[in-house]
Amino acid sequence: MSFDEQNQEKINYIKHLEQSIDLATKSIKDISYSLMPSKLKLEGLIPAVSERFATLSKGSQTYFELEYEDEELVIDENIAYQVYRIIQEITNNLIKHNRASYCKLSIIVNKNTLKLTFEDDGEHFNYKMALNNSGGMGLLGLNERLKSTNAKLKHIVSENLNIFKITIEL
């Protein structure tokens, strides 16, 4: 395209359309991200996470394993929702950035504490540095969800594994 006045108007119009599409896409993501998954609402956290892991294992290069003690885990619906979204964000980031072939999540409840332990064989990274340099909503959203549940996160990098330990007081 040459840059005469008429073409410049078209270019500006196309740029405006691109911005509008980007905004609409972000709005749709925000809306869908805030909706409660029906499986979570109807059956609880463990069945919802089990279903998610089965879907992710089939649709990605990563095998997801869920380990838990109590399928009938009963926790406040709002906490369950936040925990599900934390799990969702970590698994999304794992698939998108980490190149892991395996991820195991252990869910344990001790008295008034919910403990999530993620172990994966993906690329090592520094969580705090990645959070500070994050340009997207992924880690920032995860960090906000951790804050909203007063969760404590500990990131451990061993020789073979990335380990995230998340502790939430119920």
N, C-alpha and C positions, 0 to 999 in steps of 0.2 A: 504494500500500500504506500502510495506517496502521501506526504503530509500536507496536503492542501487543506483548506478550511473545512470542506465537506467531509473528507476522510477523518479529520481530527474530531469532528462531531461524532462520527461512527465509533471511533476508538474510545472516546469518552463515554459513550453510551454502553459499549461492551464492558468497559471497566466498571461502570456503575452496576451493570447486570451481574458481573462476577462478584462484586461486593455484596449485592443483595442475595445471591445464591449462597455465599459463604455465611452470611448472617442467618439465613433460613436454615441451613444445615446445622449450625451451632444451636439454634433454638430447638430444632427437632432432637438433637442429641441431649440437650439439657432436659427437655420434657421426658424423653424416653428413659433417661438415666434416673429421673426422680420417681418413676412409677414403681410400685411394689410388684415384683414378680408373683404371678398367681400361685405358683407352686409353693413359694415361701409363705404366702398368706394362708393357703389351704392346708398345707401339710407340714410346714415347719422348715427350720434351717437345714437340717441334715438331708432330707429328701431334695430340697432345692439345690444344695451344693452338689449332691450326688448326680443329679440330672445335668447340672452345668458341667461337671467334670467329664461325664460320659460324652456330652456334646463336644467339648473341647478336645478330648482325646481322639475322637473320630475326625474332627475338622482341622487338626493342626499336626505339627511334627512332634508335639510334646505329649507324653503319656501322663495323665493326672491320676493320682491315687488319693483316696480319702480314708483316713483312719479316725475312728471315733469310738467312744465307749457307750454312748446312749443315743439311740436313734430318736427316742422320744424327748430329746433335749427341750426343756421348757424354759424359755427366757422371754423377757419383755419384747413385744412386737417391734418397738422402735429400735431396741438394741439389735434384735435379729436382722432387721433391715440394714442397719449400719454395718453390721458384721458381714452380711452378704455382699454389700457394696465394697467393703474393704477387700474381701476375697476376690470379687470381680475385678477390681482395679489391679491387684497384684497379679492375677492370672493374665489379664490383658497385657500388662507391661512385660510379663515373662515371655509371652508369645511374641510380642512385637519387637522387643529389644534384646532379650537375653539368650536366645538360641539354645534353650534347654531342651533336652530330650526326655527329661523326667522331672516331675514335681510331686512331692507328697505333702499333704496337709494333714496334720493331726489336730483334732479338736478335743480338748479335755476340760471338764468342769470339776473344780475342787471347791466345795462349799460355795462361796460367793465370788468365785473367780473363773472367768472363761479364758482359756489359753489356746491360742492358735500358733502352731509351729509349721512354717513352710520350709521345705528343704528342696533345693533344685540343683541340677548339675550344669547350669548355664554359665555364661560369662560372669566373672566377678566384677563388681562395681562398688563404688562408695555411695551409699544411700544419701548421706547428708550433702555430699558434693552434687550428686545428681539432682536432689531437691532444690538446691540453691541455683543450679544452672537450668532448671526445667523451663522450657518454653511452652509446654503444653499443659493441659489441665490434669493429666494423669496423676503424677506424684503430688501436685498441689491439692487435688481433690482427696487423694488418699490421706495426706497429712491433715486436712480439715476434718475428715471423718474420724481419724485417730483422736484429734483434739476433742471432737464433740462427744466421744464416748469415754474421755479421760483414759484412753488406752496408752500403754507404755510399749514402745517398739524397741527391740534390740536387734541389730543387724550384725551377724557374725559371718565372716568369710573364712572358711577352712580351706584346706588344700584342694578338696574335691567339690565342696558344696557352698552355696549361698544359703544362709539360714536366717529366717526372719522369725522372731519370737514376739508375739503380740499378747499382751495381758490386759484384760478388761475386768474391772471390778463390777460385779452385778448388783 
